[in-house]
Amino acid sequence: MIVVSDTSTITNLYQVHRLDLLKSLYGTIIIPPGVRRELYRIQGQEEAIEKLEWIKTEYPKNQNLIAELLNELDLGESEAIALAVELQAEYLIIDEYKGRAIAERKGVKIVGLLGVLIASKVNGHIEAIKPLVEKIQSNGFRLNSSLIDKVLTALGEK
């Protein structure tokens, strides 16, 4: 399975000490250099991520696509989408709304942080998503409250 990731899900799972969920669900996660640089800007993440052999960096080749995407997105998102297209990734893990919409238009299947948490519960890697969602929100990450309510209700956590 080929899975490419943008920055936010990795950072948010790192902050709640649950990066293991990505490995459990997907095995190897591929990131482009722009995402790696973004991850390394946050204190402590560089050392933690360098130890993880299952997060690998690959360079996207399609510089024209990256240049096109840079008109609307930052470097990490642009490279992640370009890499997902090139590798024909099964998923691109991305949370930013505009990036998700553009990736979908390019034919890339996407999943976000909430989708990763749902899959983790459904596959038995966690018992509940509510405590993790609350921790992630307390760290400042914004999630749509009505969507969270629907998900928690559907999963029997509300």
Secondary structure by P-SEA (a helix, b strand, c coil): cbbbbccaaaaaaaaaccaaaaaacccbbbbcaaaaaaaacccaaaaaaaacccbbbbbbcaaaaaaaaaacccaaaaaaaaaaaaacccccccccaaaaaaaaaaccccccaaaaaaaaaaacccccaaaaaaaaaaacccccaaaaaaaaaaaccc
